[in-house]
Amino acid sequence: MSKTVHRIIALISELKLSARQFDISIGTANGYILRMQKNNASVGSDVIERIIKEYPQVNLVWLITGKGEMFIKEQTKPKSRSKAEIENYIDERLKSQWSEEKKALLDEILKEISESKK
């Protein structure tokens, strides 16, 4: 089973960087990745976090487990709404909220009337 450090080496190659450039880009000590590879050591979660922060296109699941693709495919952007659609949505929410407030106020008034008749 391949270790995370081996996938990082593959990533470095795919990014066409040297190990030193990669170490600098993620803020680790010079030679860190090569030292981890040489010792077949585990990479800490802090290093993985730095990689994902610096290279957000890297698939975290792939980096940790080796499953899936190395890079995240472009994701479709959510549909943007027109100004009119946004205004309609806000109006509907406000009407709904006002309706609930009116109903609560009416219930309160009816309760007070009922109590005053007793």
C-alpha positions as CSV (number, residue, x, y, z in Angstrom):
1,M,0.0,0.0,0.0
2,S,1.4,3.4,-1.0
3,K,2.0,6.0,1.7
4,T,1.0,9.6,1.6
5,V,4.6,10.6,1.1
6,H,4.7,8.7,-2.1
7,R,1.6,10.4,-3.4
8,I,3.2,13.8,-2.4
9,I,6.3,12.9,-4.5
10,A,3.9,12.1,-7.4
11,L,2.2,15.4,-6.9
12,I,5.4,17.3,-6.9
13,S,6.3,15.6,-10.2
14,E,2.9,16.4,-11.7
15,L,3.3,20.1,-10.6
16,K,6.7,20.1,-12.2
17,L,8.4,21.4,-9.1
18,S,11.5,20.3,-7.3
19,A,11.1,18.9,-3.8
20,R,12.9,22.0,-2.5
21,Q,10.4,24.4,-4.3
22,F,7.5,22.3,-2.9
23,D,8.9,22.5,0.6
24,I,9.3,26.2,0.4
25,S,5.8,26.6,-1.1
26,I,4.1,24.8,1.9
27,G,6.4,26.3,4.5
28,T,8.3,23.1,5.6
29,A,12.0,22.8,6.3
30,N,14.3,22.4,3.4
31,G,14.5,18.7,2.5
32,Y,11.5,17.7,4.6
33,I,9.6,15.8,1.9
34,L,12.8,14.0,0.6
35,R,13.7,13.1,4.2
36,M,10.2,11.7,4.8
37,Q,10.5,9.7,1.6
38,K,13.9,8.3,2.4
39,N,12.7,7.2,5.9
40,N,9.4,6.0,4.5
41,A,7.9,8.1,7.3
42,S,4.4,9.3,7.8
43,V,3.5,12.9,6.9
44,G,1.8,14.9,9.7
45,S,-1.7,16.3,9.3
46,D,-0.3,19.8,9.6
47,V,1.7,19.2,6.4
48,I,-1.3,17.8,4.6
49,E,-3.3,20.9,5.7
50,R,-0.6,23.1,4.3
51,I,-0.6,21.3,1.0
52,I,-4.3,21.6,0.6
53,K,-4.2,25.3,1.6
54,E,-1.4,26.0,-1.0
55,Y,-2.8,23.7,-3.7
56,P,-6.6,23.6,-3.3
57,Q,-6.9,21.8,-6.6
58,V,-5.5,18.7,-5.0
59,N,-8.0,16.0,-4.1
60,L,-7.7,15.5,-0.3
61,V,-9.2,12.0,-0.5
62,W,-6.6,11.0,-3.1
63,L,-3.8,12.6,-1.0
64,I,-4.7,10.7,2.1
65,T,-6.0,7.4,0.8
66,G,-4.9,7.2,-2.8
67,K,-8.5,6.8,-4.0
68,G,-9.8,8.9,-6.8
69,E,-8.1,11.4,-9.0
70,M,-5.1,13.5,-8.0
71,F,-6.8,16.8,-8.8
72,I,-10.4,17.9,-8.2
73,K,-12.3,18.3,-11.5
74,E,-13.7,21.7,-12.1
75,Q,-17.0,22.0,-10.3
76,T,-20.0,23.7,-11.8
77,K,-20.7,27.0,-10.2
78,P,-24.1,27.4,-8.6
79,K,-26.7,29.1,-10.8
80,S,-26.7,32.8,-10.1
81,R,-30.1,34.4,-9.5
82,S,-31.3,37.5,-11.1
83,K,-32.1,40.6,-9.0
84,A,-35.8,40.1,-9.5
85,E,-35.6,36.4,-8.3
86,I,-33.7,37.5,-5.2
87,E,-36.2,40.3,-4.5
88,N,-39.1,37.9,-5.0
89,Y,-37.5,35.4,-2.6
90,I,-37.0,38.1,0.1
91,D,-40.6,39.3,-0.4
92,E,-42.0,35.8,0.1
93,R,-39.9,35.3,3.2
94,L,-41.0,38.6,4.7
95,K,-44.6,37.9,3.9
96,S,-44.3,34.5,5.6
97,Q,-42.7,36.1,8.6
98,W,-45.2,38.9,8.9
99,S,-48.1,36.4,8.5
100,E,-46.7,34.3,11.4
101,E,-46.3,37.5,13.5
102,K,-49.8,38.7,12.8
103,K,-51.2,35.3,13.7
104,A,-49.3,35.2,17.0
105,L,-50.5,38.8,17.8
106,L,-54.1,37.9,17.0
107,D,-53.9,34.8,19.2
108,E,-52.5,37.0,22.0
109,I,-55.3,39.5,21.6
110,L,-58.0,36.8,21.5
111,K,-56.5,35.3,24.7
112,E,-56.6,38.7,26.5
113,I,-60.2,39.2,25.4
114,S,-61.1,35.8,26.6
115,E,-59.4,36.4,30.0
116,S,-61.0,39.8,30.4
117,K,-64.5,38.2,30.0
118,K,-63.9,35.9,32.9
